[in-house]
Amino acid sequence: MTPMQPQLITTPNLEAPDDFYEALIEAHQGLSTEESHAFNARLVLVLANHVGSLAVLREAFDAARAG
């Protein structure tokens, strides 16, 4: 039996989307544009590590490009 491959969740999945958005905006407060870009890059790497699956991350790349 082959283990099931994880798949990217593309349906709404946040417990509190408005609270998440508020926290994200707050995390950027006081940062310059350059610092904000660096923060986003670090956040992507932290979340990619949490996801752990290159296949899922590639699905996320495709979804992000598609808009």
N, C-alpha and C positions, 0 to 999 in steps of 0.2 A: 504494500500500500504506500503510495507516494504522499508525503506530507503536503497539506494544502498551502499554496503560495499566498502570502498576505496581499491584499489589494488596497489601493488608495480609497479612502472613504470620501466620496464627493457630495454626499447629501449632508444637510445641516447636522452638526454633531457637537456643537459647543453647548455646555450646560447653561451658560449665561453670556450670550454673544455681546450684549451691550456692555456688560462688565468687563469682558475681555478687551473690547475696543477701548474703553476708558483706561484700563490698565496699560495698554500699549501706548496710547497717547501720553499718559503720565510718564512712562518710561523714557520718552523722548524729550520731555520738557527740560529746558535748560541746556540742551545739546546743540552744538553748531550743526550745520548741514553735514560737514565731514564726519563729525562724531556720530551723528544719527545714521549715516551710511555704514560706519564701522560697527555700530550697535546692531543694525539689521544683519550684517554679515555674520557677526558672532552668534546672533539669535538663530539664524538659519543653520549654522553648524551645530549648535546645541540641539536643536530640534531634529536635525538629520541624524545625529548620533542616537537620539531617543527612538526614532523610527527604526533605524538599524538595517533596513532592507533596501538594497540598491534598486531592486525592481520597483518597489513602492516609490522611492525617490524619483526614479525616471518617469513614473506615471505622474507624479507631482510636477516635474519639469514640463511635461507635455500639457498638463492642465493649465499651468500658469502661462505658458506661451499662447495657448488657445484663448485665454481670457475668460 
